């Protein structure tokens, strides 16, 4: 599992695997649907064909924006998606003048059946299409060979096999399980892919790409991302950050933006490969994860981008006032392993809390006013979804979505959500609701301290009936239940560090078996859990420890969900949006508290 390079804009998103092949192609939403399967580059020296998967490949970002450099011993490839148009450019620098073959194997609309591929002589391009999704592939200079064929059917392997002798058949059209290949010999080749929802728009995008060309598209894209990230350069100028941390900060904010669709839907990850391990993936919008990402954007002044996330999420609130488990980028309900009624109460609470923080920074009062009725509905649901004896929220799925319990993290998020509603009610001139929500929040807070703090252990516990240490206990100070320097918080976080430290990072909780790489450890270290401990240390003024935890993750180019505590290699999906959000937040807290 891994997509060490991702490229894109808010409509076309491309993931590159560890072999330098273009494997995930999402359009028109980031994360849905995935039309990709395998696009690769073949190199023929007159005797033998080698594909990208046959080489040792070096992958990196060429510029501070999403412009990739793919290198092997024979060629270099500069790959990027135009900042605005649905166009993928791949420039191949071919000093040995090998014959180049560009292979295209699509699964349009996430399945390989009923596709058509054909040569359009007039457009000088290979077209793939199904229903309302169209792709075109071409090269500058124009390709000298082509083939359209059948793959994985009746003993046919595809046009990549046709290319193995250095000559393509010239077949012009196929349907069903199709693929295609283009070939030419030149020391510099610009290969490009355009996408559209109609043939008319495809033709327009193709003409635009040919007229624009690689160089102009690259300069425009570099200028866009340089401008978007320019406000961060002063951090180095003021000697607040070294270049390594600044580059990872820029990459983190860029990744968050790359994982967000035009409509504001921000998916957890676009690494499709994890689907092999359970038949599903992370290509969904979790309201909680997206809200943390909005907080990260807000913390660095990207208020308009954060606003889009909240604008996408507000209409998804159920009639009763809570979020469901997760959503497709279209806004439809995603897959779930939770039984009806799908309540994971922390998502509603954290969304409200981070929306309040968004307003506090951005002062976008119109956004509050527009969604005021929904805010009230959500606040009243949080108020009602409680046990009257303890004041705590009723049992709900925990942060890790594994156990239905009355747990500390969810209780803290509900407290934060009710507190946010009270503050927003004050802004809207509703003192009655301000007092109502404030009273409810205080009852939750009292319940947290009475029932979820263990006097014997001198720390907070994971959940009622579960005394284990859990990294999510950072929520006690993060949602303002208690200040970071409160002795109960300090004791809890020190125990988190003591019990969950592994490989330089922090595991989720004692006994975490998710992708666990070896016995004798509490679980794999996660990026976000490591960084929330850093935030705690920044809050209490231990900046040396805070920075050391930030530096634990600073050797990654993109941040995964977890990492192997022994080899330090990424584990599970790469990249993960929340990991990058946590890095941006930890760095901001470290700098602001210096």
C-alpha positions in Angstrom: 0.0 0.0 0.0 1.3 3.4 -0.9 0.9 6.3 -3.2 4.2 8.1 -2.6 3.3 10.8 -5.1 -0.1 12.4 -5.7 -1.0 15.0 -8.3 -4.1 16.9 -9.1 -6.5 19.8 -8.9 -10.0 19.8 -7.5 -11.5 17.7 -10.3 -8.7 15.4 -11.6 -6.5 13.5 -9.1 -3.7 11.1 -9.9 -1.9 8.6 -7.7 1.6 7.2 -8.5 2.7 4.0 -7.0 6.2 3.0 -5.8 7.2 1.9 -9.3 6.5 5.2 -10.8 3.3 4.1 -12.5 0.1 6.2 -12.7 -2.4 3.8 -11.1 -5.2 5.9 -9.5 -7.1 8.4 -11.7 -10.1 10.1 -10.0 -12.5 12.3 -11.9 -14.7 14.4 -11.4 -14.3 14.1 -7.6 -11.1 13.6 -5.7 -11.5 10.0 -4.5 -14.4 9.0 -6.6 -14.7 7.2 -8.9 -11.3 5.7 -9.7 -10.9 5.1 -13.4 -7.3 4.0 -13.1 -5.7 0.6 -13.1 -2.3 0.9 -14.6 -0.6 3.5 -16.8 3.1 2.8 -17.4 6.1 3.7 -19.5 8.0 1.1 -21.5 11.6 1.6 -22.8 12.8 -0.5 -25.7 16.6 -0.5 -26.6 16.2 -2.4 -29.9 16.5 -5.8 -28.2 14.7 -5.8 -24.9 11.7 -4.0 -23.4 11.7 -2.8 -19.8 8.7 -1.3 -18.1 8.8 1.1 -15.1 8.1 -1.8 -12.7 11.3 -3.5 -13.9 13.5 -0.6 -12.7 14.7 0.7 -9.4 12.9 4.0 -9.4 13.5 7.3 -7.5 10.4 9.4 -6.7 10.4 13.0 -5.5 8.6 16.3 -5.8 10.4 18.7 -8.1 8.8 21.9 -6.9 7.1 23.0 -3.7 3.8 22.2 -5.4 2.6 18.8 -6.7 5.1 18.4 -9.6 6.6 15.0 -9.6 10.0 13.7 -10.7 10.2 10.0 -11.6 13.7 8.8 -12.3 15.4 5.5 -13.3 18.7 4.7 -14.9 17.5 5.4 -18.4 15.0 8.3 -18.2 13.6 11.1 -16.2 9.8 11.9 -16.1 8.3 15.2 -15.0 4.6 14.6 -14.2 1.9 17.0 -13.0 -1.7 17.9 -13.4 -2.6 21.3 -14.7 -3.7 23.5 -11.7 -7.1 24.1 -13.3 -7.8 21.9 -16.3 -8.3 18.1 -16.2 -5.0 17.5 -18.0 -2.1 15.2 -16.9 1.3 16.0 -18.4 4.3 13.6 -18.5 7.5 14.9 -20.0 10.0 12.1 -20.7 13.7 13.1 -20.9 15.2 10.3 -22.9 19.0 10.9 -23.4 19.7 7.4 -24.7 17.1 7.9 -27.4 15.2 4.6 -26.5 11.9 3.9 -28.1 9.2 4.9 -25.7 5.9 3.1 -25.2 3.0 4.7 -23.2 0.6 2.0 -21.9 -3.0 2.8 -20.8 -5.1 0.3 -18.9 -8.2 2.0 -17.5 -11.1 0.7 -15.4 -13.6 3.5 -16.2 -16.1 4.0 -13.4 -14.2 1.4 -11.3 -14.7 -1.6 -13.6 -13.0 -2.8 -16.7 -16.0 -4.0 -18.6 -17.9 -2.3 -21.5 -15.2 0.2 -22.3 -14.3 1.3 -25.8 -10.9 2.4 -27.0 -10.2 3.8 -30.5 -7.9 5.9 -32.6 -9.2 9.3 -33.7 -7.1 10.2 -36.7 -8.3 13.7 -36.9 -7.5 14.5 -33.3 -4.3 12.4 -33.4 -5.2 10.7 -30.1 -6.4 7.5 -28.6 -9.8 7.8 -27.0 -11.1 5.6 -24.2 -14.7 6.0 -23.0 -17.7 4.6 -21.2 -21.0 6.3 -20.7 -20.3 9.9 -19.8 -16.6 9.6 -19.0 -14.0 10.2 -21.8 -10.2 10.0 -21.9 -7.8 11.1 -24.6 -4.1 10.2 -24.8 -1.6 11.8 -27.2 2.0 12.9 -27.4 4.1 15.8 -28.7 5.8 15.0 -31.1 3.0 12.9 -32.4 3.3 9.1 -31.8 4.6 6.9 -34.6 3.0 3.7 -33.5 -0.2 2.7 -31.8 -2.4 -0.2 -30.9 -5.8 -0.7 -29.3 -6.5 -4.1 -27.9 -8.1 -6.6 -25.6 -6.7 -7.5 -22.2 -7.3 -10.3 -19.7 -9.8 -12.1 -22.0 -9.5 -15.2 -24.2 -5.8 -15.6 -23.5 -5.0 -12.0 -24.6 -2.8 -10.1 -22.2 -3.1 -6.6 -23.7 -1.1 -4.1 -25.8 1.8 -4.0 -23.4 2.6 -7.5 -24.6 2.2 -6.4 -28.2 4.9 -3.7 -27.5 7.4 -6.2 -26.2 9.1 -6.6 -29.7 9.2 -2.8 -30.2 6.4 -2.8 -32.8 2.7 -2.2 -32.3 0.0 -3.8 -34.4 -1.9 -0.6 -35.4 -5.3 -2.0 -34.4 -7.7 1.0 -34.4 -10.6 0.0 -32.2 -11.7 -2.5 -29.5 -14.5 -2.8 -27.0 -15.1 -4.6 -23.7 -11.9 -5.2 -21.7 -9.7 -2.8 -23.6 -6.3 -1.1 -23.3 -4.0 0.9 -25.6 -0.4 1.8 -26.3 1.4 4.6 -28.1 5.0 4.4 -29.3 7.7 6.8 -30.6 11.4 7.5 -30.6 12.6 10.9 -29.4 14.9 12.3 -26.8 12.1 14.5 -25.5 8.5 13.5 -25.4 5.5 15.2 -23.8 2.8 12.6 -23.2 -0.6 13.9 -22.0 -4.0 12.7 -20.9 -7.2 14.8 -20.9 -10.5 13.9 -19.3 -14.1 15.2 -19.8 -17.8 14.2 -19.4 -18.6 14.5 -23.1 -16.8 14.1 -26.4 -17.3 17.8 -27.1 -15.6 18.8 -23.9 -12.9 16.2 -24.4 -12.1 17.6 -27.9 -12.0 21.1 -26.4 -9.6 20.0 -23.6 -7.4 18.2 -26.1 -7.1 21.2 -28.4 -6.4 23.4 -25.4 -3.6 21.0 -24.2 -1.9 20.9 -27.6 -2.1 24.7 -28.0 -0.9 25.3 -24.4 1.9 22.8 -24.5 3.9 21.4 -21.6 6.1 24.4 -20.9 3.3 26.9 -20.5 1.1 24.5 -18.5 4.1 23.8 -16.2 4.8 27.5 -15.6 1.2 28.3 -14.9 0.9 25.4 -12.5 4.2 26.3 -10.7 3.0 29.9 -10.4 -0.4 28.9 -8.9 1.1 26.7 -6.2 3.9 29.1 -5.5 1.4 31.9 -4.9 -0.9 29.6 -2.8 2.0 28.7 -0.5 3.8 32.1 -0.5 2.6 33.3 2.8 4.7 30.5 4.5 8.1 31.7 3.2 8.4 34.3 6.0 8.8 31.5 8.5 12.3 30.7 7.1 13.1 34.4 6.6 12.4 34.9 10.3 14.5 31.9 11.1 11.5 30.2 12.9 11.8 27.0 10.8 14.5 25.1 9.0 13.9 24.3 5.3 13.2 20.7 5.9 10.2 21.4 8.3 9.0 24.3 6.1 8.9 22.0 3.0 7.0 19.3 4.9 4.5 22.0 6.1 4.0 23.2 2.6 3.6 19.6 1.4 1.1 18.9 4.2 -1.1 21.9 3.3 -0.8 21.0 -0.3 -1.8 17.4 0.3 -4.9 18.6 2.2 -5.9 20.8 -0.7 -5.2 18.0 -3.2 -7.5 15.6 -1.3 -10.4 18.1 -1.5 -12.9 18.2 -4.4 -14.3 21.3 -6.0 -17.4 21.0 -3.8 -15.4 20.9 -0.6 -15.5 17.1 0.0 -12.2 16.2 1.6 -11.5 12.4 1.6 -9.2 10.7 4.2 -6.9 9.2 1.5 -6.9 8.4 -2.2 -4.5 5.3 -1.8 -6.8 2.8 -3.5 -4.5 -0.2 -2.9 -5.8 -0.8 0.6 -9.0 -2.2 -1.1 -7.1 -5.5 -1.5 -7.1 -6.0 2.3 -10.9 -5.7 3.0 -12.7 -4.8 -0.2 -13.0 -1.1 0.8 -10.8 1.9 1.1 -10.4 5.4 2.7 -11.9 7.3 -0.3 -14.6 8.8 1.9 -15.3 12.0 3.7 -15.3 11.5 7.5 -16.8 14.6 9.0 -14.4 14.4 11.9 -11.2 14.0 9.8 -12.4 16.7 7.4 -13.0 19.1 10.3 -9.5 18.5 11.7 -8.2 19.3 8.2 -10.3 22.5 8.2 -8.7 23.4 11.5 -5.3 22.9 10.0 -6.1 25.2 7.1 -7.6 27.8 9.4 -4.5 27.8 11.6 -2.4 28.8 8.7 -4.8 31.4 7.3 -6.5 29.4 4.5 -10.0 30.4 5.6 -11.6 30.1 2.2 -10.5 26.5 1.7 -11.6 25.6 5.2 -15.0 27.3 4.5 -15.5 25.0 1.5 -15.2 21.9 3.8 -17.8 23.2 6.2 -20.1 24.2 3.3 -19.9 20.6 2.0 -20.6 19.1 5.4 -23.5 21.3 6.7 -26.1 19.9 4.2 -25.3 16.3 5.2 -26.7 16.7 8.8 -29.5 14.2 9.3 -33.0 15.3 10.2 -32.3 14.5 13.8 -29.1 16.6 13.9 -26.2 14.3 13.6 -23.7 13.0 11.0 -23.7 9.5 9.6 -20.5 7.5 9.6 -18.9 8.6 6.3 -19.8 9.9 2.9 -18.9 9.7 -0.8 -17.4 12.9 -2.2 -20.8 13.3 -4.0 -22.5 13.7 -0.5 -24.2 10.3 -0.6 -23.9 8.0 2.4 -20.8 5.8 2.3 -20.2 2.2 3.3 -20.3 1.4 7.0 -19.7 -1.3 9.5 -21.9 0.4 12.1 -25.5 -0.8 12.6 -28.5 1.5 12.4 -28.6 4.4 13.4 -24.9 4.9 12.5 -24.2 7.3 15.4 -20.6 8.2 16.0 -21.3 11.1 18.2 -17.8 12.6 18.3 -18.1 13.5 14.6 -21.0 15.9 15.3 -19.3 17.4 18.4 -15.9 17.9 16.8 -17.4 19.4 13.7 -19.2 22.1 15.7 -16.1 22.8 17.8 -13.9 23.3 14.8 -16.6 25.3 13.0 -16.6 27.7 16.0 -12.8 28.0 15.8 -13.2 28.6 12.1 -15.6 31.5 12.8 -13.4 32.8 15.6 -10.5 33.2 13.1 -12.2 34.0 9.9 -15.2 36.1 11.2 -17.4 34.7 8.4 -20.6 35.6 10.1 -22.7 35.0 7.0 -21.6 31.3 7.1 -22.9 31.1 10.7 -26.2 32.8 9.8 -26.8 30.7 6.8 -26.4 27.5 8.8 -27.8 28.7 12.1 -30.9 26.4 12.1 -28.6 23.4 11.5 -26.3 24.5 14.3 -29.2 24.7 16.7 -30.5 21.3 15.6 -27.1 19.7 16.1 -26.7 21.3 19.5 -30.1 20.1 20.7 -29.3 16.6 19.5 -26.0 16.6 21.5 -27.9 17.9 24.5 -30.5 15.1 24.2 -28.2 12.3 23.3 -27.1 11.9 26.9 -27.6 9.7 30.0 -29.5 11.8 32.5 -27.8 10.2 35.5 -24.2 10.8 34.5 -24.6 13.7 32.1 -22.4 11.9 29.6 -23.2 11.1 26.0 -24.9 7.7 25.5 -22.8 4.8 24.2 -21.4 5.5 20.7 -18.6 4.3 18.5 -15.2 5.5 19.7 -12.7 7.5 17.7 -11.1 4.4 16.3 -14.6 3.2 15.2 -14.0 -0.2 16.9 -16.1 -0.2 20.1 -19.4 1.2 21.1 -18.8 2.6 24.6 -19.2 5.6 26.7 -15.7 6.8 26.1 -13.6 9.8 27.0 -12.8 11.1 23.5 -16.4 11.2 22.4 -17.5 12.8 25.7 -14.9 15.5 25.3 -15.9 16.1 21.7 -19.6 16.5 22.7 -18.5 18.9 25.4 -16.6 20.9 22.8 -19.6 20.8 20.5 -22.0 22.1 23.1 -19.6 24.8 24.2 -19.3 25.9 20.5 -23.0 26.1 20.2 -23.2 28.3 23.3 -20.6 30.6 21.9 -22.3 30.7 18.5 -25.6 31.4 20.1 -24.0 34.4 21.8 -22.9 35.7 18.4 -26.4 35.3 17.0 -28.0 37.1 19.9 -29.8 34.1 21.3 -28.9 34.3 25.0 -31.6 31.7 25.8 -29.8 29.1 23.7 -26.4 30.3 24.9 -27.4 29.5 28.5 -29.1 26.2 27.5 -26.1 24.8 25.6 -23.7 26.1 28.2 -25.6 24.3 31.0 -25.6 21.1 29.0 -21.8 21.4 28.3 -21.1 21.9 32.0 -23.1 18.8 32.8 -21.0 16.8 30.3 -17.8 18.2 31.8 -18.8 17.3 35.3 -19.6 13.8 34.1 -16.2 13.4 32.4 -14.4 14.4 35.6 -16.6 12.3 37.9 -16.9 9.1 35.9 -14.0 9.0 33.4 -11.2 10.2 35.8 -9.8 7.4 38.0 -8.7 8.7 41.4 -6.8 5.5 42.0 -4.8 5.6 38.7 -4.6 9.4 38.9 -5.5 9.7 35.2 -8.3 9.6 32.8 -9.4 6.2 31.3 -10.3 5.1 27.8 -14.0 4.5 28.6 -16.4 3.4 31.3 -15.3 -0.1 32.2 -12.0 0.2 30.2 -9.0 1.5 32.2 -6.5 1.2 29.3 -4.4 4.1 28.2 -5.5 5.6 24.9 -3.8 8.3 22.8 -7.2 9.9 22.2 -7.1 11.2 25.7 -5.5 14.3 24.3 -9.1 15.3 23.8 -9.3 16.4 27.5 -7.3 19.5 26.9 -7.9 19.8 23.1 -11.7 20.4 23.6 -11.1 22.6 26.6 -12.5 20.2 29.3 -9.4 21.0 31.4 -6.4 23.2 30.7 -3.2 21.4 29.5 -1.3 22.2 32.7 -4.0 20.7 35.0 -2.2 17.9 37.0 -4.9 15.4 35.9 -4.1 16.2 32.2 -0.4 16.1 32.8 -0.6 12.7 34.6 -2.8 11.3 31.8 -0.5 12.5 28.9 2.6 11.3 30.7 1.0 7.9 31.0 0.1 8.0 27.3 3.8 8.6 26.5 5.0 5.9 29.0 2.6 3.1 27.9 2.3 3.8 24.2 5.8 4.9 23.1 7.1 2.7 20.3 9.7 3.3 17.6 10.0 6.9 18.5 6.2 7.5 18.0 3.0 6.8 19.9 0.6 3.9 19.3 -3.2 4.4 19.5 -3.9 2.3 22.6 -2.8 -0.7 24.5 -3.5 -3.9 22.4 -4.0 -2.2 19.0 -3.8 -5.0 16.4 -4.6 -3.0 13.3 -1.7 -3.8 10.8 0.5 -4.6 13.8 3.9 -5.5 12.6 5.3 -7.4 15.6 4.5 -8.8 19.0 5.6 -7.2 22.2 4.5 -3.7 21.2 1.2 -1.9 22.1 0.6 -1.3 18.4 2.2 0.5 15.5 3.1 4.2 16.0 0.6 6.5 14.2 1.6 9.9 12.8 -1.3 11.8 14.3 -1.1 10.3 17.8 2.6 11.2 17.9 1.8 14.8 16.9 -1.0 15.4 19.3 1.5 14.5 22.1 3.8 17.1 20.6 0.9 19.6 20.8 0.5 18.8 24.5 4.2 19.4 25.1 4.0 22.8 23.3 1.0 23.7 25.4 2.9 23.1 28.7 6.1 24.8 27.5 8.3 21.7 26.9 9.4 22.9 23.5 12.4 20.5 23.2 10.2 17.5 23.6 7.5 19.0 21.3 10.0 19.5 18.5 11.6 16.1 19.0 8.2 14.5 18.3 7.7 16.7 15.2 11.1 15.6 14.0 10.1 11.9 14.4 7.8 12.3 11.3 9.9 14.8 9.4 11.8 12.2 7.3 8.7 11.3 5.4 8.0 13.0 2.1 4.3 12.2 2.5 2.8 11.2 5.8 1.2 7.7 6.2 -1.4 6.6 8.7 1.2 4.5 10.6 4.8 3.5 10.4 6.8 0.4 11.2 8.6 1.0 14.5 11.6 -1.0 13.4 12.2 -0.1 9.7 10.4 3.3 9.8 8.6 2.4 6.6 5.0 3.5 6.1 2.2 1.2 7.1 -1.4 1.3 5.8 -2.5 4.1 3.5 -0.1 6.8 2.2 -0.9 9.7 2.3 -3.5 10.2 5.1 -5.1 13.7 5.3 -5.4 13.7 9.1 -1.7 12.9 9.4 -0.8 16.0 7.4 -3.4 18.1 9.3 -1.8 17.0 12.6 1.6 18.0 11.3 0.4 21.4 10.3 -1.3 21.9 13.7 1.6 20.6 15.7 4.0 22.9 13.9 1.7 25.9 14.4 1.3 25.2 18.1 5.0 24.8 18.5 5.7 28.1 16.8 2.9 30.1 18.4 3.8 29.0 21.9 7.6 29.7 21.6 
